[in-house]
Structures are given as structure tokens and as C-alpha cells.
Amino acid sequence: MKRRHAMPFGAEVLAEGGVRFRLWAPSIERVVLERARGDGWQDHAMQRAEDGWHEARLAQAAAGDRYRYRLPDGLRVPDPASRLNPDDVHGPSEVVDPGAYAWRDADWTGRPWHEAVVYELHLGTFTPEGTLAAARDRLPGLAELGITAVELMPLADFPGHRNWGYDGVLPFAPDASYGTPDDLRRFVESAHALGLMVLLDVVYNHLGPEGNYLPAYCPEFFNPAHQTPWGAAINFDGAGARTVRDFFVHNALYWIEEYGFDGLRMDAVHAIRDDSTPPIVEEICNALRQGPGRRRQVHVVLENDLNQAHRLERGDDGAALAATAQWNDDLHHAAHVLLTGETDGYYADYASRPLEQFGLALAQGFIYSGQPSAFRGGEARGEPCTHLPLGAFVSFLQTHDQVGNRAMGERIDALADPLLAMAARSCVLLSPHTPMLFMGEEYAATTPFQFFCDFGPELAAAVTAGRRAEFGRFAAFAGEAAQARIPDPNDPATFAGSRLDAKQAAQAPHAAALAITRELLRVRRAELMPRLADGARAHQWSCEGDALRLAWRLGADDGPGVLLHLVANFGADDAELAWPPGRVIHRLRVDDAAPPGGLLRLPRGGVCATLEEPGDG
């Protein structure tokens, strides 16, 4: 089986032989294509059309050729639609023939979203090698654990050899530091053979600050009417926007169709400036649904600080009309305050009664669904969400953001009481939400995940100074000496220190945490997944002192339904409360000899979950 996405730009290997090169640069009258096979470079004139496209068709060109574009002032730039830039973002691009790879997963049609258990990972720090090949070797372990979807942080080519991925500037080129395009294909193919979906984080709200040559020859790619922290916004709604929109629509289709990804996580869609109808986010979702989504399961997950529930709406058949799900930062923030007591910054909105906030998030999804946010100066935030299925919320205790945006990159398991952290993790993994673990969380990893990058000297110094100044507003980092303790993002040691230490998984207390996570995911797979196919909604919830009691209705509204009950104790002392009704499916720190019924003595960090079937007495 072959996979190829046909694009109206970039370098396309032609069926009849040769390669077609196309570059959109309306402000440039003449562009020269430079091409090399081996050591020698040759110039090729490109024909300019009235609509700003420059094109060359070369019968002698082939996959493996290096190429770049020379502008009238002599500046040489890579292809913005490059499929591969082997010498980093400042070097030439390479022609890739996607049809040369023979895929072996023709029977794979994806998995329904209610089966998703997401595992977010950064390729560079997931293994000591930091490559796709090394990460591929770890996939069987994730599948055995109970993970069903691996979410890769962005792969788009970024400057240097280390980066989170959100500074990418060549959206179609997997960064060469991780391996070759075929390495990525083998990774996806191997995941599918294990029953794992693969999701890719993509960034459509900005391009990175180094290696972005588009302003030099294509100012039409940006709209100065909208300003962002990165400068003029990407032009989704101004003059010439159709071509820019097509660039990103094709990017989304490219990852799904050419590399076989099962879905995308769209970064910070609240930062996309777009006054058009339909907005680019909805246009991309529709293109995926009407294209590859007709033949297999394709999912879109949003990061959206605005909590816009309308982007998660379902049709009469229960299928997503736009996005499948959204990262639920509200739940994370409430859990973080509950577990750590920290109330700085945006955590201030969750400082009052955090256990109740956590319970509300578990019950309905968003906490802020139209209420004023004190952190935002009283601005209303969010939209009503109780009509949405709970699978529309991807919930978690940590992510790359929430760990790495801390000054020292500490994980929740290095900050919180381990009993309470595991209780909160149990609540997330046993809820009808779509749960997500950040790499290493399955064994309560305590290695940091810090902010790192590899910029050129001038930008590197500015980034380091800016990060230290940002945290200088906090009392813990007041003064130069305290700020000097903040890791330098450009220091290779910061990157090295962020790698997972897989040996932790076999050591105490991490081995015990891993065993609990494995059991939680076994229970989810056996008891919950079959009952989540028709959705789930909150039934009731309450706080009983420092204990949380929740019940969700699983199944269709017009069916008999099953109630999932969960109680968890986040207090300092034992709690006594009524046993949840139904059959016990999981106990954590609860005496196995204690029979259901009567009073349940729930110790600190204790959790108990039951299923109440129709007719249960």
C-alpha cells in the first residue's frame, strides 16, 4: 500500500518522472531554483504566474535531490513546504518520494474515541537516544500497559538539535534530529500493528522565531491587522488568505494521509487570529472529516484556553461536528491546587475550595463555562458544556506545558504527597473523560521536564534573559542569584536533564506506582470502555468533608444505563462514608476484606470505584 498526499506547492515527484517545484511569492518577480545531486548546484529558471506562483518542472530531477530557492537579493531559502530538511532549517530541502514506501497496515482503520487512553511524549527525551527508532522499541510496553493512543509533541523542523517543537518553521518536514521520514512511517506502522493510535501535535497559531524566511519574500503570508506575541499573525482572513489557509489545510491532510496519523492535537487555537467564516480550525476539521475521515477514524483534539464548547458539538448521530475533544486545563488546575496548595498565576482562579473544583471538573468537564475569571480581570470565560459527552474532555494531572513551564520543570509527583497524587490519578483514569498521561507518569517519574531549545547566540541570550525575568516576578526567584538557578534553556545539560530515567520504573516507590497504573488501565479496558461507546454524563457528585463522591451515567440517555460510582479521600485523616452501591471494580488503600455495604472506612489517599447495574439492590 502506498500513501501520498498531493499538494499544490512544494516539490512533487511526478508519476511520469521528474519533479514539479512550486513556490508562492506574490511580491517577488523572479525566483531561481537551485538544485543539486551530489556536490554540484545548478540553476533553473522558474516561471511566474499572475497569481504569484513560481513553478519549474524538471524531468531530470528525482527523489534525493537537494534544492533551495534564490531570491533577487541573493538570499537562499528552503522550501516552506519541504518534506525534509536534512541540514536543519537554514539548509536546503530534499525531494522526497512518499510513494517509495510500501505500507503494511492496510487493514488499520483506527479506533473509536471512547477507547482513547492518551500518552503524550517528546521524542527527544523519551529515550536516551532521542530518536524515532528508539521510541518505536518502547511501543510494545505502552500497549501492554493499556495505552491506546500515543501523542507526539510537534515534529515540524525547528532550529538546532533540541526543542519542544513549538518553534517549528517548516510544518511539513519532520525534524531530522529524530530520524528520517521512513523512520516516522515505521513508527506509525508499528504502533498500528500494536493497536495504538498515533496523534501528532501541530502548531497553526505561529511560526518559530528562527529560520522563518517567509517574511523576506512572502509578506502576504501574514496579516499585520492582527498582532500576536510573535508579531503579525498568520494570514487566515486578509488579502491572499485563501492560499495561506490551503497551506495549513493541506498540512493537516498531509500528516493523516501521507504518514497515516490517526489525528491531530491543535496547539493553542485561542491564539489563532481569524475573523473569517468558517474559521480555519473548523475548515481543517471539516476537511479531515470529509476526506480521510470517510474511510477511517480520524480525531482532532484542541488546546483552547477559551473553553469554547461550540467547537466540540456533536451531531444527531453522536459524531463530532468539528473537534473531537479538548485538553481540559480546568481539571488540571484544580487538581494542582488541591495537591500542592500553589495559587500563583492562573491557579488563583481555583484557590477557593479546590476539592469542589476538582469534583465539578470530573462531573461536567469545564469549570469555567461562562463565569468571570479573576485572573483575567473579571472577563467571562468559557461556554456551557454539560450537554457534551464527557469523552470530549481530555483530562490529566500533567502535560509538557504544566511541567515544563515551571521554572525548574518539576513534575506533580515531585511536588505532591504521593498518596494524594495517586488518588487524583485514579480519579482521572477511572472517569468517563478521555485520560492522558505525560511520559513517565505511569510510574510517577520525578525527573524534571524543563524548557529547552537550541537557538543561535543572539536569540539564545534573549530567551534565557526573558525566561529568568518572567519568573523574577515570583518571590521564590526574586534577585539575580535566585534567577541564576533557573536552568538555561539553551544549555545542552538542560535538555539532557529532562530525559526520562527508565530505570526508575523498576525502583521503589515507582514500581508500585506502575503496578497501580497498570491495574487502573486494566479496569478501564475491561469495565469502562465497553460501556462508554454510547457516551457518559454526570449523574451526581458531592464533597463529604475532604472526601469526594461522584457518580456518572454510562450509556445512551434512553437506555437502561449503568452508574459508575467513585469515592476518594483527599483529607489528612480516615473518612467514614456510605459504601458506593454496586459491584466493586477497583480499590486503592481499601481493605480487601471489608465487604461492601454499611460504612466504608476510606484512608488518606483511598479510592473505591463500583458499577451499579440496572436491577442492583
PEDA-V399728 format. One record per run of one state. SS is the DSSP state (h for helix, s for strand, l for the rest). FROM is the first residue (numbers start at 0). TO is the last residue. If there is no record, write none. Layout:
BEGIN
ss = (SS	SS)
from = (FROM	FROM)
to = (TO	TO)
END
This chain:
BEGIN
ss = (l	s	l	s	l	s	l	s	l	s	l	s	l	s	l	s	l	s	l	h	l	h	l	s	l	h	l	h	l	s	l	s	l	s	l	h	l	h	l	s	l	h	l	h	s	l	s	l	h	l	s	l	h	l	h	l	h	l	s	l	h	l	s	l	s	l	s	l	h	l	h	l	h	l	s	l	s	l	h	s	l	h	l	h	l	h	l	s	l	h	l	h	l	h	l	h	l	h	l	h	l	h	l	s	l	s	l	s	l	s	l	s	l	s	l	s	l)
from = (0	9	13	18	24	31	36	40	45	46	48	52	58	65	70	75	77	92	94	97	100	112	115	117	121	122	126	131	145	148	152	155	157	169	174	175	178	180	193	196	202	213	217	218	221	228	230	234	240	259	262	266	268	271	279	290	291	294	298	302	308	312	313	314	319	320	324	327	328	340	344	350	353	364	370	373	378	381	389	392	395	399	404	411	414	417	429	433	438	440	443	456	471	474	477	479	484	491	496	501	506	509	532	535	544	546	554	561	569	574	578	582	588	598	602	606	612)
to = (8	12	17	23	30	35	39	44	45	47	51	57	64	69	74	76	91	93	96	99	111	114	116	120	121	125	130	144	147	151	154	156	168	173	174	177	179	192	195	201	212	216	217	220	227	229	233	239	258	261	265	267	270	278	289	290	293	297	301	307	311	312	313	318	319	323	326	327	339	343	349	352	363	369	372	377	380	388	391	394	398	403	410	413	416	428	432	437	439	442	455	470	473	476	478	483	490	495	500	505	508	531	534	543	545	553	560	568	573	577	581	587	597	601	605	611	616)
END
